Amino acid sequence: MEWNEQQGTQVTGRNSLQYKWVIFIVLAVQYLFGYFHRVCPAVVAPELMKSFDISGMALGVLASAYFYPYAAMQIPAGILSDAWGAKKTAIMCALIAGIGSVLFGLSHTLGFAIFSRILVGLGVSAMFVTSLKIFGNWFKPTEFARVSALYIAAGGVGWLTAATPLAIFSQYFDWRWAFIGLGIITLLLTSLMRFTVSDRPDEIDPGTVVDTGKVQGNSMVKIGRDLQMVMKEKYFWPLAAWMFFVGAGSFGFVSLWAGPYLMDVYRFSKPAVGNILSMFPLAMVFAGPFLGYVSDKVLVSRKKVIVATSIVYVACWLMMLFCHDSLPLCLLYLFFFFLGAMGTGVLPIGYAATKELFTGEVAGISIGAVNLFPFLGGVVAQPLIGFILDKGGKIGTHYPSSAYHSVILMYVFISILNLIAVFLTKETLRKQ
């Protein structure tokens, strides 16, 4: 027997115990593809600038076109997840993502490429929120941080495929074929979701006893009340600010400009850049579940883990500020690994803390609301970095080291604001 204390869902029966991992795997693979789309511009940035004949700021706009609909859809995705059903919402959005990916590969103008990337961002926007909503019905509360970390680790695998493999692929084939092929695979996987994923255990195992404790009739009045409840919680906002600043680093710098930085300042080849950037998702894959275990079982604390990782995050950017153009290769590998661990790898603990601030009936909306902020960070940071680099001026086809130094100085300031925010958070996990 399993008992979901947060949402009041009792899960019994052998089928339910086994099938939850089938659901997890299917949703995790879909999330993997979404992460590939999120970060792939970092590796193919030179090809995109050449194909569409655009500046650095225009490239930032193109890459961030993914984040605008993604960020805008987080609260609606939570509402749809609670009111219409997580599975239906995920399938509808995944279809849009697959179509958008194919269209992006077929794009030959900047305007059409931006439109296609908007479709991709819109399509993958609901996957995280709907999946966590489903996991909340299938897994115990004491498993939630670890399951969320494993899920984000799957995203790390997607990031890995967008690093070295994509770099090698783009050296021998047109970058467009990667997106066309991925779009077709996404559409096939979406049809698999239709037959394998279920919102609740009682839909699979008739012997399962389920009482979600959910208020019937998801009226707009109730939705508005739930959203107001989230917005009025004062401890929600420090978590939201922390996620905004982390997203500005992960999705603003690493997922777009880290590749050009390594090529412009260190003159690394594309495969070498892919290898270095792969440290970031590797940290997500390994550090995320480890930090989730430390939070759940060792420290029995959300805040302690978030504060400790934020301190290391500041140290990473300070090191880069003073040695941004002279780090040995081994330290570049370590920098991106720790950036991934202390930034994105710790995010599942933030989602768990958000979930624990509220009752189960607003789980979808609360997670969707807080998940808006990392992508707002990416939306703001990507064009801003492009603007800073353009102001620094190009030397031939490369941006100068001094321009990247200005970007890193900005991130030192952001990391300090990030640390201040986490000190204002509330401990949500207590020893029973």
N, C-alpha and C positions, 0 to 999 in steps of 0.2 A: 504494500500500500504506500502511496505517496500523498502528502498533504501540502497543498499550496496555501500557506497561511495568509499570504498577502491578498489573494483573490478569493479565498474560500472555496477552492476547487479540490475535491477529493478524487484521486486517481487510483483505481484498483484494476487488477487483472494483468496477466502476463503480457498480453498483446500490447497494452498501453506502455509498459515498461520498455519493450523492445522498439516499438514503432516510433517513439519520440526521436530516436536517433536517425531513422530514415528521413523523417521530416527535417531534422537539423541538417543533414547532408545535402538534401536537395536545395534548401534555402541558402545554405552556405556557398554552394557552387554558383548560384545566381548572384549572390553578393560579391563573389570573387570577380565575376565579369564586370559588375558595376564599378569595382575599385580600379580595374584596368582602365576603364574610360576616364576615371577621375584623374589619374596621374600620368597617363601615356604622353601628354604633350612635352613633358620634361625631356624625353628621349628623342622625339621626332620634331622638336622645336625648329631646328634649322631647315628641315624639309618643309614644314608648314610655312615658314617665313618665305622660303623660295617659291613654293607652289602658288601662294596667294599674293606674293610681292608686297609684304606688309612690314611695318616697323615693330619695335619691341612692345610699345603700348598696345598696338592693334593685336599682336599675338596674345597679350594679356587679356584683352577683351574677348578674343576667340576662346581661349582656354576657360575663362571665367563664365562664359555663356552656359557651361554645364552647371555652375553653382547657383545662378540666379533662380531658375525654376526649382532646383533641389532645395534651396533654402526656403523659398516661398511655399513649398508643398509640405513642409514638415508638420505644421499644425493641422492643415487639411488632411494630411495622411493619417494623423492620429485620430481625427474626428471620423474619417471614413472607416478606419480600422475598428473603432468602437461601435459605430452606428450601422455600417453596411456589412462589415466582416473583413477580417484581415486577409483571408485567402483571396477573396474576390478582388480586393484592392490591389494586392500584389500581382495577380495575374494580369489585370487590366494595364497596370503600369509597365510590367515587363514586356508586353506586346509593343508598347510605344517605344521602349528602349531598343528593342531589336530592330524596329523599322528605322529609328533614328541613326543607329550605327551603320546600317547599309547605306542610308542616304549620305552620311558624312563621308564614307569611302567614295561615293560617286560625285562629291562636291567639286566644282571647278571655279567657283567664285566665293569670295569671302562672305558675302551675305548669305548664300545658301549653306555654307559651312557653319556659320553661326546658328542659323535656323535648325540645322540637323543636330548640332551639339545641344541646343535647347531641348530638342525632343529627347535626346539621350538623358540629359539631366532630369527632365520631367519624368521619364520612364523609370529610372532607377531610384527616384526620390522616396518612394514608399517602401522599398525593400527592407531597410533597416528597422523602421518603426513597426511594420506589420510582422516582421520576423520576431522581434522582441515581444510583441503582444502574444504571438502564438507560443513562444517559449514560456511565457508567464503562465500559460494554461497547462503546459506539459511538464515543466520542471519545478522542483522544490525551490522555495525562496533562498535556501542556503546554497543552492547550485547556481543561482542566477548570475552572479558576477563571473564565475568561471565559465559558464556557458556563453555569456556575452563576450568574454575574452576569446574563447575559441572561435566564435563567430567572426570577430574582428580579425583574428589570426587568419581566417580564410580570406579576408580582404587583403591581408599582408601577402598571401600567396598570389593574389591578383596583381598586387603591386610588383611582386617579383617578376611576373610574366611581362610586365610593362617596362622592365629594366633591361637586363642583359638579353633575354630572348628577343624582345622587340628591337633592340639596337642591332643585333645580328641580322634579324629578318629584314630591317629597313636598309641594310647595306647591300643586300642582294635582290630585294624585291621592292616594288612600289609600296609605300606605306599604306596606300588605299586598300590593298587586298587584306591587310590585317583587320580592318574595321568591317569590311564586307563579310569576311568569314565569321568574325565574332558576332555580327548581327544575326546571321543565319543560325549559329549555334544557340544564341539567346532565344530565338523563336522556337527552336526545337525543345529547349529545356522548359520553356513556358508551358508547352503542351504537356510535358511530364508533370509539372506542378499541378495541373488540373486533376490528375488521377492519384497523386501521392500525398499531397499536403491537406491537412485538416485543421480547422480552427481549434477544436477541442477533442479530448480523448473519447468522449461518449459517441462521437461520430464514427469512430473506428471500432471500439469495443463496446458492444451492447451491455456488457456487465459492469461498465464503469459508472460510478455514482458521481454526478457532477452537480454542484450547486455554486454557481459563480457569484452569487450574491449581487448580481448586476441589476440595477434598476431598470424595469421594463420601459419600453417606449422611448427610444433615443430621440426625443424631440429637440428642436432647435433651442428651446428654452433650457433644457438640461445640458445640452452641449455648451451653450453660452455660460451657464452656471459653472460647469466643470472648468472651462477655460479661465473664467474669472477667478476660480479657486487657485489655479496654478499661478496666475499672474500676481495674485495678492500675497503669495507665500514669500516672505522676505528672504528666506534662505535659498530660494530658487535662483535669485539674481546673481549671487556670487558664483554659483556653479555655471550659470549661463555666461558670465564674463570670462571665467576661466576657460571654458570651451571655445569662446570667440578668439581669445589670444592664442590658444594652442592651434586652432584651425588656421589662423593667419600664418603660423609657421609651417605646419604640415602641408596644407593645401595651397598656401600662397607661395612659399619658397620652394619646398622640396618637390612638389608635384609639377612645377613648371620651370622655375629659374635655376634650380640646383644643377641641372644638366648643362645649360649654357655657361654657368659660373665655372664649372670644372673644365669645360672646353676652352673658355676664354682666358682664364687666369692660369690654369695649370697645363693647358694645351694637351689634355688627355684625348685619346681616341674615343670613339663612341662605345665600343665594347668595354673599354676601361671605365668610362663613366657609368655604364650600366652596372658593372661589378660593384663600384663604390656605392651607387644609389641603392643597390639591392640590400645593403646593410640596414636601411630604414625599415623595409617590410620584414626582414628577418627578425628585427627586434620586436615587431608587432606579433610575429608568429610565436616567438619563444618567451619574450618578456611579458606579453599581455596575460597569458594564462598563469605565469608565475606570480605576477603582481595580484591577480585575482585570487589566487590561493593564499597569498600573504594577507590580503585584506579579509578574506572569509574566515581563515582558520588560524593564522599565526597572531596577527595583531588584533583581529576582530575589530577592525576600524576602517572606515573609508577615509576620514580626514587625514590621519597620520600618513597614509600612503600617498595621498595627493600632495600634501605639503612637502614630504621628503623628495618626491620626484620633481616637484616644481623648483626646489632649490638646486638640484642637479641641472635642470633645464637652463637656469640662469647661468650656471658655471660653463655650460657648453657654449653659449653664445658669447660670453666674455672671452673664452679661450680663442674663439674664432675671430673676435674683434682685433685682438693683438697679433694674431698669426694668420690672417685670412689668405695671404698669398705665399706662405712659407711653411705650411704644415707638411711633415713627411707623410708618405702614403699611408703608413699604419695608423697615424692619428686621424687622417681623413676618414678611414674606415670606421674608427672608433667614434668619431664625431657623429656620423650619420646613424650609427647603431644606437648611441645614447639619445640622440634626438628622436629616434623612433620609439625607444622604450619610454623615455620620460615625457614624450608628447602623446602620440597616438596610442601607444601600448597601454597607457593608464586610463584612457577614456572609458572603458567598460566600468571602472569603479565609479566614475562620475555618473554614468547611466544608472547604475545600481543605487547610488545615493539619491538620485532624482526620484526613482521609483519608490524608494523608502520614505520619501517626504509626504507621499500621498496615498490615499486608499486605492484598492485595486480597480475600482470602477472608472477611474480616470487615468489608468496606467498608459493607455495609448496616447492620450492628449499630452500628458506630462512628458513622456519620452520624446514625442514629436516636437513639443515646444522647445525643449533643451537641445535637441538635435539640430534645430535651426541654426544655432549660433556658431558651431565650427565652420559651417559653410558660408555664413555671413563673413566670417574672418577671411575665408578664401576669396570671396567676391571682392572684398575691399583690397586685399593685399596684392593679388595678381596684377591688376592694371596699375596700382600704385608703384609696385616695383618696376614695371615697365617704364612708367613715367620717370622715375628716379634714374634709371639706366639711360634712357634717351637724353635726359638733361646732362648726364655725364659725357655724352658724345661717343660716337663709335670711332674706332681706329681700324679702318678697313672694314672687315666683317665682324669684328670683335668689340665687345665693350671693355673699357679699361679696368684695371684692378681697383682704381680709386672709386669708380662708380659702384662696384660691388661692396666696397668698404662702407659707403654711405648706407647701403641696404642693410648690412649687418649691424651697423650702429642703431638703425631703427629697430631691429629685432632684439637688441640688448634692452632697449627701453620697453618693448612689448613684453619681454620675459619678466621684467621687474613688476610691471602691472599685473601680469599673470600670477606672480607670487603673492602680491597684496590681496588679490581676489580670493585665493584659496585660504588665506588666514581668516577670512570672514565667513567661511562655510561652516555648516553645522555637522556634528557627528550624527550619523543616521543609523549606524549599526552598533548594537549593544550586546554584551554577553548576556545570554539567557540565564 
